[in-house]
């Protein structure tokens, strides 16, 4: 029964990993001074810095903006990952289980 319920779990995990790699999120800090792109699998793809918008004499500020943009991108990636995981779990649940699919969120 559980084999049918879960299907081919390894295959589904691989499909999920590929899906997460294909989803891109972006975040910025300092009014666009620092922009970060990441995948929903939480890999940083790119960090773009607009040198015109930064005070390069204030290294601590530049570091803080980079950290903020990276953390914001990773937070957005985690949200996308959770949403895709929830979608995958709900698709795995047989329709006959009714309210049990609500165990994994709405």
ChimeraX attribute file (.defattr): number of C-alpha atoms within 10 A of each C-alpha:
attribute: neighborCount
match mode: 1-to-1
recipient: residues
	/A:1	6
	/A:2	6
	/A:3	8
	/A:4	10
	/A:5	11
	/A:6	14
	/A:7	13
	/A:8	10
	/A:9	12
	/A:10	10
	/A:11	10
	/A:12	15
	/A:13	13
	/A:14	11
	/A:15	13
	/A:16	17
	/A:17	14
	/A:18	13
	/A:19	15
	/A:20	20
	/A:21	16
	/A:22	11
	/A:23	15
	/A:24	19
	/A:25	20
	/A:26	20
	/A:27	21
	/A:28	22
	/A:29	19
	/A:30	17
	/A:31	9
	/A:32	15
	/A:33	18
	/A:34	23
	/A:35	23
	/A:36	25
	/A:37	23
	/A:38	23
	/A:39	23
	/A:40	27
	/A:41	20
	/A:42	21
	/A:43	15
	/A:44	18
	/A:45	12
	/A:46	12
	/A:47	16
	/A:48	13
	/A:49	18
	/A:50	11
	/A:51	11
	/A:52	8
	/A:53	12
	/A:54	16
	/A:55	11
	/A:56	11
	/A:57	8
	/A:58	9
	/A:59	11
	/A:60	11
	/A:61	14
	/A:62	20
	/A:63	11
	/A:64	13
	/A:65	22
	/A:66	22
	/A:67	15
	/A:68	19
	/A:69	24
	/A:70	24
	/A:71	15
	/A:72	21
	/A:73	26
	/A:74	24
	/A:75	16
	/A:76	20
	/A:77	26
	/A:78	17
	/A:79	13
	/A:80	20
	/A:81	22
	/A:82	13
	/A:83	12
	/A:84	16
	/A:85	16
	/A:86	16
	/A:87	14
	/A:88	15
	/A:89	14
	/A:90	18
	/A:91	11
	/A:92	16
	/A:93	16
	/A:94	13
	/A:95	11
	/A:96	8
	/A:97	9
	/A:98	9
	/A:99	8
	/A:100	13
	/A:101	18
	/A:102	10
	/A:103	8
	/A:104	11
	/A:105	11
	/A:106	8
